[in-house]
Amino acid sequence: MFIGEYEYKIDKKNRLAIPVKFRDKLKKGMVATRGIDTCLSIYTKESWEKLVKKLRDLPISKSKNRAFNRLMLAGAMDRELDSQGRITLPDFLIKYANLNKNTIIAGLYDRLEIWDKQIWEEYKKRSEASSSDIAEALDEIGI
């Protein structure tokens, strides 16, 4: 399980170190793709396969399903850790997530999210300000 929030920098060659505690889970490779909310998502191969099965089962007759499949699948890239525990991010994914040098890597159970630090701070501030509303909505589903 991926949990926690970590700050790392993207170097001039678009390489980003992955937190040491996550590297074992990603040794067999990973998939980087566009995330939701202006970030990137990193999945283990196993988690990615589970997601793809769900996406494959969505009816393609609905435009929102086709759009979501395109968002997630067309931008997906296989990635490997280098000898120093880094991944190289392609330019189009960096541009999509508006990543600058300073990033946040957030562990979210079955995936990592990579955020530009400033965008993450703004997102967190908005989420924390509405935490009561979020909690009430989750209460309706038994959480």
MODELLER restraints for C-alpha pairs under 7 A, 6 or more apart:
rsr = mdl.restraints
at = mdl.atoms
rsr.add(forms.Gaussian(group=physical.xy_distance, feature=features.Distance(at['CA:1:A'], at['CA:109:A']), mean=4.83, stdev=0.5))
rsr.add(forms.Gaussian(group=physical.xy_distance, feature=features.Distance(at['CA:1:A'], at['CA:110:A']), mean=5.94, stdev=0.5))
rsr.add(forms.Gaussian(group=physical.xy_distance, feature=features.Distance(at['CA:2:A'], at['CA:107:A']), mean=4.35, stdev=0.5))
rsr.add(forms.Gaussian(group=physical.xy_distance, feature=features.Distance(at['CA:2:A'], at['CA:108:A']), mean=5.48, stdev=0.5))
rsr.add(forms.Gaussian(group=physical.xy_distance, feature=features.Distance(at['CA:2:A'], at['CA:109:A']), mean=4.62, stdev=0.5))
rsr.add(forms.Gaussian(group=physical.xy_distance, feature=features.Distance(at['CA:2:A'], at['CA:110:A']), mean=6.13, stdev=0.5))
rsr.add(forms.Gaussian(group=physical.xy_distance, feature=features.Distance(at['CA:2:A'], at['CA:111:A']), mean=6.43, stdev=0.5))
rsr.add(forms.Gaussian(group=physical.xy_distance, feature=features.Distance(at['CA:2:A'], at['CA:112:A']), mean=6.74, stdev=0.5))
rsr.add(forms.Gaussian(group=physical.xy_distance, feature=features.Distance(at['CA:3:A'], at['CA:106:A']), mean=6.89, stdev=0.5))
rsr.add(forms.Gaussian(group=physical.xy_distance, feature=features.Distance(at['CA:3:A'], at['CA:107:A']), mean=3.91, stdev=0.5))
rsr.add(forms.Gaussian(group=physical.xy_distance, feature=features.Distance(at['CA:3:A'], at['CA:108:A']), mean=5.48, stdev=0.5))
rsr.add(forms.Gaussian(group=physical.xy_distance, feature=features.Distance(at['CA:3:A'], at['CA:109:A']), mean=6.02, stdev=0.5))
rsr.add(forms.Gaussian(group=physical.xy_distance, feature=features.Distance(at['CA:4:A'], at['CA:106:A']), mean=5.78, stdev=0.5))
rsr.add(forms.Gaussian(group=physical.xy_distance, feature=features.Distance(at['CA:4:A'], at['CA:107:A']), mean=5.07, stdev=0.5))
rsr.add(forms.Gaussian(group=physical.xy_distance, feature=features.Distance(at['CA:5:A'], at['CA:104:A']), mean=6.66, stdev=0.5))
rsr.add(forms.Gaussian(group=physical.xy_distance, feature=features.Distance(at['CA:5:A'], at['CA:105:A']), mean=5.81, stdev=0.5))
rsr.add(forms.Gaussian(group=physical.xy_distance, feature=features.Distance(at['CA:5:A'], at['CA:106:A']), mean=4.51, stdev=0.5))
rsr.add(forms.Gaussian(group=physical.xy_distance, feature=features.Distance(at['CA:5:A'], at['CA:107:A']), mean=6.38, stdev=0.5))
rsr.add(forms.Gaussian(group=physical.xy_distance, feature=features.Distance(at['CA:6:A'], at['CA:104:A']), mean=5.50, stdev=0.5))
rsr.add(forms.Gaussian(group=physical.xy_distance, feature=features.Distance(at['CA:6:A'], at['CA:105:A']), mean=5.11, stdev=0.5))
rsr.add(forms.Gaussian(group=physical.xy_distance, feature=features.Distance(at['CA:6:A'], at['CA:106:A']), mean=6.39, stdev=0.5))
rsr.add(forms.Gaussian(group=physical.xy_distance, feature=features.Distance(at['CA:7:A'], at['CA:103:A']), mean=5.73, stdev=0.5))
rsr.add(forms.Gaussian(group=physical.xy_distance, feature=features.Distance(at['CA:7:A'], at['CA:104:A']), mean=4.57, stdev=0.5))
rsr.add(forms.Gaussian(group=physical.xy_distance, feature=features.Distance(at['CA:7:A'], at['CA:105:A']), mean=6.26, stdev=0.5))
rsr.add(forms.Gaussian(group=physical.xy_distance, feature=features.Distance(at['CA:8:A'], at['CA:17:A']), mean=6.79, stdev=0.5))
rsr.add(forms.Gaussian(group=physical.xy_distance, feature=features.Distance(at['CA:8:A'], at['CA:102:A']), mean=6.15, stdev=0.5))
rsr.add(forms.Gaussian(group=physical.xy_distance, feature=features.Distance(at['CA:8:A'], at['CA:103:A']), mean=5.37, stdev=0.5))
rsr.add(forms.Gaussian(group=physical.xy_distance, feature=features.Distance(at['CA:8:A'], at['CA:104:A']), mean=6.24, stdev=0.5))
rsr.add(forms.Gaussian(group=physical.xy_distance, feature=features.Distance(at['CA:9:A'], at['CA:16:A']), mean=6.39, stdev=0.5))
rsr.add(forms.Gaussian(group=physical.xy_distance, feature=features.Distance(at['CA:9:A'], at['CA:101:A']), mean=5.19, stdev=0.5))
rsr.add(forms.Gaussian(group=physical.xy_distance, feature=features.Distance(at['CA:9:A'], at['CA:102:A']), mean=4.68, stdev=0.5))
rsr.add(forms.Gaussian(group=physical.xy_distance, feature=features.Distance(at['CA:9:A'], at['CA:103:A']), mean=5.74, stdev=0.5))
rsr.add(forms.Gaussian(group=physical.xy_distance, feature=features.Distance(at['CA:10:A'], at['CA:16:A']), mean=4.84, stdev=0.5))
rsr.add(forms.Gaussian(group=physical.xy_distance, feature=features.Distance(at['CA:10:A'], at['CA:101:A']), mean=4.91, stdev=0.5))
rsr.add(forms.Gaussian(group=physical.xy_distance, feature=features.Distance(at['CA:10:A'], at['CA:102:A']), mean=6.60, stdev=0.5))
rsr.add(forms.Gaussian(group=physical.xy_distance, feature=features.Distance(at['CA:11:A'], at['CA:101:A']), mean=6.91, stdev=0.5))
rsr.add(forms.Gaussian(group=physical.xy_distance, feature=features.Distance(at['CA:14:A'], at['CA:88:A']), mean=5.46, stdev=0.5))
rsr.add(forms.Gaussian(group=physical.xy_distance, feature=features.Distance(at['CA:14:A'], at['CA:89:A']), mean=5.52, stdev=0.5))
rsr.add(forms.Gaussian(group=physical.xy_distance, feature=features.Distance(at['CA:15:A'], at['CA:86:A']), mean=5.99, stdev=0.5))
rsr.add(forms.Gaussian(group=physical.xy_distance, feature=features.Distance(at['CA:15:A'], at['CA:87:A']), mean=5.42, stdev=0.5))
rsr.add(forms.Gaussian(group=physical.xy_distance, feature=features.Distance(at['CA:15:A'], at['CA:88:A']), mean=4.26, stdev=0.5))
rsr.add(forms.Gaussian(group=physical.xy_distance, feature=features.Distance(at['CA:15:A'], at['CA:89:A']), mean=6.24, stdev=0.5))
rsr.add(forms.Gaussian(group=physical.xy_distance, feature=features.Distance(at['CA:16:A'], at['CA:86:A']), mean=5.14, stdev=0.5))
rsr.add(forms.Gaussian(group=physical.xy_distance, feature=features.Distance(at['CA:16:A'], at['CA:87:A']), mean=5.42, stdev=0.5))
rsr.add(forms.Gaussian(group=physical.xy_distance, feature=features.Distance(at['CA:16:A'], at['CA:88:A']), mean=6.34, stdev=0.5))
rsr.add(forms.Gaussian(group=physical.xy_distance, feature=features.Distance(at['CA:17:A'], at['CA:85:A']), mean=5.66, stdev=0.5))
rsr.add(forms.Gaussian(group=physical.xy_distance, feature=features.Distance(at['CA:17:A'], at['CA:86:A']), mean=4.01, stdev=0.5))
rsr.add(forms.Gaussian(group=physical.xy_distance, feature=features.Distance(at['CA:17:A'], at['CA:87:A']), mean=6.46, stdev=0.5))
rsr.add(forms.Gaussian(group=physical.xy_distance, feature=features.Distance(at['CA:18:A'], at['CA:85:A']), mean=5.89, stdev=0.5))
rsr.add(forms.Gaussian(group=physical.xy_distance, feature=features.Distance(at['CA:18:A'], at['CA:86:A']), mean=5.68, stdev=0.5))
rsr.add(forms.Gaussian(group=physical.xy_distance, feature=features.Distance(at['CA:23:A'], at['CA:85:A']), mean=6.74, stdev=0.5))
rsr.add(forms.Gaussian(group=physical.xy_distance, feature=features.Distance(at['CA:26:A'], at['CA:44:A']), mean=5.90, stdev=0.5))
rsr.add(forms.Gaussian(group=physical.xy_distance, feature=features.Distance(at['CA:27:A'], at['CA:81:A']), mean=6.65, stdev=0.5))
rsr.add(forms.Gaussian(group=physical.xy_distance, feature=features.Distance(at['CA:29:A'], at['CA:44:A']), mean=6.67, stdev=0.5))
rsr.add(forms.Gaussian(group=physical.xy_distance, feature=features.Distance(at['CA:29:A'], at['CA:45:A']), mean=6.35, stdev=0.5))
rsr.add(forms.Gaussian(group=physical.xy_distance, feature=features.Distance(at['CA:29:A'], at['CA:79:A']), mean=5.96, stdev=0.5))
rsr.add(forms.Gaussian(group=physical.xy_distance, feature=features.Distance(at['CA:29:A'], at['CA:80:A']), mean=4.91, stdev=0.5))
rsr.add(forms.Gaussian(group=physical.xy_distance, feature=features.Distance(at['CA:30:A'], at['CA:42:A']), mean=6.62, stdev=0.5))
rsr.add(forms.Gaussian(group=physical.xy_distance, feature=features.Distance(at['CA:30:A'], at['CA:43:A']), mean=5.53, stdev=0.5))
rsr.add(forms.Gaussian(group=physical.xy_distance, feature=features.Distance(at['CA:30:A'], at['CA:44:A']), mean=4.59, stdev=0.5))
rsr.add(forms.Gaussian(group=physical.xy_distance, feature=features.Distance(at['CA:30:A'], at['CA:45:A']), mean=5.20, stdev=0.5))
rsr.add(forms.Gaussian(group=physical.xy_distance, feature=features.Distance(at['CA:30:A'], at['CA:78:A']), mean=5.85, stdev=0.5))
rsr.add(forms.Gaussian(group=physical.xy_distance, feature=features.Distance(at['CA:30:A'], at['CA:79:A']), mean=5.32, stdev=0.5))
rsr.add(forms.Gaussian(group=physical.xy_distance, feature=features.Distance(at['CA:30:A'], at['CA:80:A']), mean=6.42, stdev=0.5))
rsr.add(forms.Gaussian(group=physical.xy_distance, feature=features.Distance(at['CA:31:A'], at['CA:42:A']), mean=5.60, stdev=0.5))
rsr.add(forms.Gaussian(group=physical.xy_distance, feature=features.Distance(at['CA:31:A'], at['CA:43:A']), mean=5.22, stdev=0.5))
rsr.add(forms.Gaussian(group=physical.xy_distance, feature=features.Distance(at['CA:31:A'], at['CA:44:A']), mean=6.47, stdev=0.5))
rsr.add(forms.Gaussian(group=physical.xy_distance, feature=features.Distance(at['CA:31:A'], at['CA:45:A']), mean=6.55, stdev=0.5))
rsr.add(forms.Gaussian(group=physical.xy_distance, feature=features.Distance(at['CA:31:A'], at['CA:48:A']), mean=6.90, stdev=0.5))
rsr.add(forms.Gaussian(group=physical.xy_distance, feature=features.Distance(at['CA:31:A'], at['CA:76:A']), mean=6.33, stdev=0.5))
rsr.add(forms.Gaussian(group=physical.xy_distance, feature=features.Distance(at['CA:31:A'], at['CA:77:A']), mean=5.48, stdev=0.5))
rsr.add(forms.Gaussian(group=physical.xy_distance, feature=features.Distance(at['CA:31:A'], at['CA:78:A']), mean=4.59, stdev=0.5))
rsr.add(forms.Gaussian(group=physical.xy_distance, feature=features.Distance(at['CA:31:A'], at['CA:79:A']), mean=5.76, stdev=0.5))
rsr.add(forms.Gaussian(group=physical.xy_distance, feature=features.Distance(at['CA:32:A'], at['CA:40:A']), mean=6.89, stdev=0.5))
rsr.add(forms.Gaussian(group=physical.xy_distance, feature=features.Distance(at['CA:32:A'], at['CA:41:A']), mean=5.70, stdev=0.5))
rsr.add(forms.Gaussian(group=physical.xy_distance, feature=features.Distance(at['CA:32:A'], at['CA:42:A']), mean=4.50, stdev=0.5))
rsr.add(forms.Gaussian(group=physical.xy_distance, feature=features.Distance(at['CA:32:A'], at['CA:43:A']), mean=6.56, stdev=0.5))
rsr.add(forms.Gaussian(group=physical.xy_distance, feature=features.Distance(at['CA:32:A'], at['CA:76:A']), mean=5.59, stdev=0.5))
rsr.add(forms.Gaussian(group=physical.xy_distance, feature=features.Distance(at['CA:32:A'], at['CA:77:A']), mean=5.29, stdev=0.5))
rsr.add(forms.Gaussian(group=physical.xy_distance, feature=features.Distance(at['CA:32:A'], at['CA:78:A']), mean=6.46, stdev=0.5))
rsr.add(forms.Gaussian(group=physical.xy_distance, feature=features.Distance(at['CA:32:A'], at['CA:79:A']), mean=6.69, stdev=0.5))
rsr.add(forms.Gaussian(group=physical.xy_distance, feature=features.Distance(at['CA:33:A'], at['CA:40:A']), mean=5.79, stdev=0.5))
rsr.add(forms.Gaussian(group=physical.xy_distance, feature=features.Distance(at['CA:33:A'], at['CA:41:A']), mean=5.40, stdev=0.5))
rsr.add(forms.Gaussian(group=physical.xy_distance, feature=features.Distance(at['CA:33:A'], at['CA:42:A']), mean=6.58, stdev=0.5))
rsr.add(forms.Gaussian(group=physical.xy_distance, feature=features.Distance(at['CA:33:A'], at['CA:72:A']), mean=6.08, stdev=0.5))
rsr.add(forms.Gaussian(group=physical.xy_distance, feature=features.Distance(at['CA:33:A'], at['CA:75:A']), mean=5.42, stdev=0.5))
rsr.add(forms.Gaussian(group=physical.xy_distance, feature=features.Distance(at['CA:33:A'], at['CA:76:A']), mean=4.27, stdev=0.5))
rsr.add(forms.Gaussian(group=physical.xy_distance, feature=features.Distance(at['CA:33:A'], at['CA:77:A']), mean=6.34, stdev=0.5))
rsr.add(forms.Gaussian(group=physical.xy_distance, feature=features.Distance(at['CA:34:A'], at['CA:40:A']), mean=4.78, stdev=0.5))
rsr.add(forms.Gaussian(group=physical.xy_distance, feature=features.Distance(at['CA:34:A'], at['CA:41:A']), mean=6.02, stdev=0.5))
rsr.add(forms.Gaussian(group=physical.xy_distance, feature=features.Distance(at['CA:34:A'], at['CA:71:A']), mean=6.45, stdev=0.5))
rsr.add(forms.Gaussian(group=physical.xy_distance, feature=features.Distance(at['CA:34:A'], at['CA:72:A']), mean=5.87, stdev=0.5))
rsr.add(forms.Gaussian(group=physical.xy_distance, feature=features.Distance(at['CA:34:A'], at['CA:75:A']), mean=6.22, stdev=0.5))
rsr.add(forms.Gaussian(group=physical.xy_distance, feature=features.Distance(at['CA:34:A'], at['CA:93:A']), mean=6.63, stdev=0.5))
rsr.add(forms.Gaussian(group=physical.xy_distance, feature=features.Distance(at['CA:35:A'], at['CA:41:A']), mean=4.88, stdev=0.5))
rsr.add(forms.Gaussian(group=physical.xy_distance, feature=features.Distance(at['CA:38:A'], at['CA:97:A']), mean=4.85, stdev=0.5))
rsr.add(forms.Gaussian(group=physical.xy_distance, feature=features.Distance(at['CA:39:A'], at['CA:97:A']), mean=4.69, stdev=0.5))
rsr.add(forms.Gaussian(group=physical.xy_distance, feature=features.Distance(at['CA:39:A'], at['CA:113:A']), mean=6.31, stdev=0.5))
rsr.add(forms.Gaussian(group=physical.xy_distance, feature=features.Distance(at['CA:39:A'], at['CA:114:A']), mean=5.54, stdev=0.5))
rsr.add(forms.Gaussian(group=physical.xy_distance, feature=features.Distance(at['CA:39:A'], at['CA:115:A']), mean=4.90, stdev=0.5))
rsr.add(forms.Gaussian(group=physical.xy_distance, feature=features.Distance(at['CA:40:A'], at['CA:97:A']), mean=6.23, stdev=0.5))
rsr.add(forms.Gaussian(group=physical.xy_distance, feature=features.Distance(at['CA:40:A'], at['CA:113:A']), mean=5.42, stdev=0.5))
rsr.add(forms.Gaussian(group=physical.xy_distance, feature=features.Distance(at['CA:40:A'], at['CA:114:A']), mean=4.99, stdev=0.5))
rsr.add(forms.Gaussian(group=physical.xy_distance, feature=features.Distance(at['CA:40:A'], at['CA:115:A']), mean=6.75, stdev=0.5))
rsr.add(forms.Gaussian(group=physical.xy_distance, feature=features.Distance(at['CA:41:A'], at['CA:111:A']), mean=6.48, stdev=0.5))
rsr.add(forms.Gaussian(group=physical.xy_distance, feature=features.Distance(at['CA:41:A'], at['CA:112:A']), mean=5.64, stdev=0.5))
rsr.add(forms.Gaussian(group=physical.xy_distance, feature=features.Distance(at['CA:41:A'], at['CA:113:A']), mean=4.57, stdev=0.5))
rsr.add(forms.Gaussian(group=physical.xy_distance, feature=features.Distance(at['CA:41:A'], at['CA:114:A']), mean=6.41, stdev=0.5))
rsr.add(forms.Gaussian(group=physical.xy_distance, feature=features.Distance(at['CA:42:A'], at['CA:111:A']), mean=5.49, stdev=0.5))
rsr.add(forms.Gaussian(group=physical.xy_distance, feature=features.Distance(at['CA:42:A'], at['CA:112:A']), mean=4.95, stdev=0.5))
rsr.add(forms.Gaussian(group=physical.xy_distance, feature=features.Distance(at['CA:42:A'], at['CA:113:A']), mean=6.23, stdev=0.5))
rsr.add(forms.Gaussian(group=physical.xy_distance, feature=features.Distance(at['CA:43:A'], at['CA:110:A']), mean=6.86, stdev=0.5))
rsr.add(forms.Gaussian(group=physical.xy_distance, feature=features.Distance(at['CA:43:A'], at['CA:111:A']), mean=4.83, stdev=0.5))
rsr.add(forms.Gaussian(group=physical.xy_distance, feature=features.Distance(at['CA:43:A'], at['CA:112:A']), mean=6.69, stdev=0.5))
rsr.add(forms.Gaussian(group=physical.xy_distance, feature=features.Distance(at['CA:47:A'], at['CA:110:A']), mean=6.35, stdev=0.5))
rsr.add(forms.Gaussian(group=physical.xy_distance, feature=features.Distance(at['CA:55:A'], at['CA:69:A']), mean=6.43, stdev=0.5))
rsr.add(forms.Gaussian(group=physical.xy_distance, feature=features.Distance(at['CA:58:A'], at['CA:65:A']), mean=6.32, stdev=0.5))
rsr.add(forms.Gaussian(group=physical.xy_distance, feature=features.Distance(at['CA:59:A'], at['CA:65:A']), mean=6.83, stdev=0.5))
rsr.add(forms.Gaussian(group=physical.xy_distance, feature=features.Distance(at['CA:60:A'], at['CA:66:A']), mean=5.66, stdev=0.5))
rsr.add(forms.Gaussian(group=physical.xy_distance, feature=features.Distance(at['CA:79:A'], at['CA:87:A']), mean=6.54, stdev=0.5))
rsr.add(forms.Gaussian(group=physical.xy_distance, feature=features.Distance(at['CA:80:A'], at['CA:87:A']), mean=6.20, stdev=0.5))
rsr.add(forms.Gaussian(group=physical.xy_distance, feature=features.Distance(at['CA:81:A'], at['CA:87:A']), mean=5.19, stdev=0.5))
rsr.add(forms.Gaussian(group=physical.xy_distance, feature=features.Distance(at['CA:97:A'], at['CA:115:A']), mean=6.85, stdev=0.5))
rsr.add(forms.Gaussian(group=physical.xy_distance, feature=features.Distance(at['CA:98:A'], at['CA:116:A']), mean=6.47, stdev=0.5))
rsr.add(forms.Gaussian(group=physical.xy_distance, feature=features.Distance(at['CA:99:A'], at['CA:115:A']), mean=6.68, stdev=0.5))
rsr.add(forms.Gaussian(group=physical.xy_distance, feature=features.Distance(at['CA:99:A'], at['CA:116:A']), mean=4.63, stdev=0.5))
rsr.add(forms.Gaussian(group=physical.xy_distance, feature=features.Distance(at['CA:100:A'], at['CA:116:A']), mean=6.02, stdev=0.5))
rsr.add(forms.Gaussian(group=physical.xy_distance, feature=features.Distance(at['CA:102:A'], at['CA:116:A']), mean=6.25, stdev=0.5))
rsr.add(forms.Gaussian(group=physical.xy_distance, feature=features.Distance(at['CA:102:A'], at['CA:117:A']), mean=5.55, stdev=0.5))
rsr.add(forms.Gaussian(group=physical.xy_distance, feature=features.Distance(at['CA:103:A'], at['CA:114:A']), mean=6.65, stdev=0.5))
rsr.add(forms.Gaussian(group=physical.xy_distance, feature=features.Distance(at['CA:103:A'], at['CA:115:A']), mean=5.48, stdev=0.5))
rsr.add(forms.Gaussian(group=physical.xy_distance, feature=features.Distance(at['CA:103:A'], at['CA:116:A']), mean=4.55, stdev=0.5))
rsr.add(forms.Gaussian(group=physical.xy_distance, feature=features.Distance(at['CA:103:A'], at['CA:117:A']), mean=4.60, stdev=0.5))
rsr.add(forms.Gaussian(group=physical.xy_distance, feature=features.Distance(at['CA:104:A'], at['CA:114:A']), mean=5.74, stdev=0.5))
rsr.add(forms.Gaussian(group=physical.xy_distance, feature=features.Distance(at['CA:104:A'], at['CA:115:A']), mean=5.12, stdev=0.5))
rsr.add(forms.Gaussian(group=physical.xy_distance, feature=features.Distance(at['CA:104:A'], at['CA:116:A']), mean=6.25, stdev=0.5))
rsr.add(forms.Gaussian(group=physical.xy_distance, feature=features.Distance(at['CA:104:A'], at['CA:117:A']), mean=5.36, stdev=0.5))
rsr.add(forms.Gaussian(group=physical.xy_distance, feature=features.Distance(at['CA:105:A'], at['CA:112:A']), mean=6.48, stdev=0.5))
rsr.add(forms.Gaussian(group=physical.xy_distance, feature=features.Distance(at['CA:105:A'], at['CA:113:A']), mean=5.63, stdev=0.5))
rsr.add(forms.Gaussian(group=physical.xy_distance, feature=features.Distance(at['CA:105:A'], at['CA:114:A']), mean=4.68, stdev=0.5))
rsr.add(forms.Gaussian(group=physical.xy_distance, feature=features.Distance(at['CA:105:A'], at['CA:115:A']), mean=6.48, stdev=0.5))
rsr.add(forms.Gaussian(group=physical.xy_distance, feature=features.Distance(at['CA:106:A'], at['CA:112:A']), mean=5.55, stdev=0.5))
rsr.add(forms.Gaussian(group=physical.xy_distance, feature=features.Distance(at['CA:106:A'], at['CA:113:A']), mean=5.10, stdev=0.5))
rsr.add(forms.Gaussian(group=physical.xy_distance, feature=features.Distance(at['CA:106:A'], at['CA:114:A']), mean=6.49, stdev=0.5))
rsr.add(forms.Gaussian(group=physical.xy_distance, feature=features.Distance(at['CA:107:A'], at['CA:113:A']), mean=6.55, stdev=0.5))
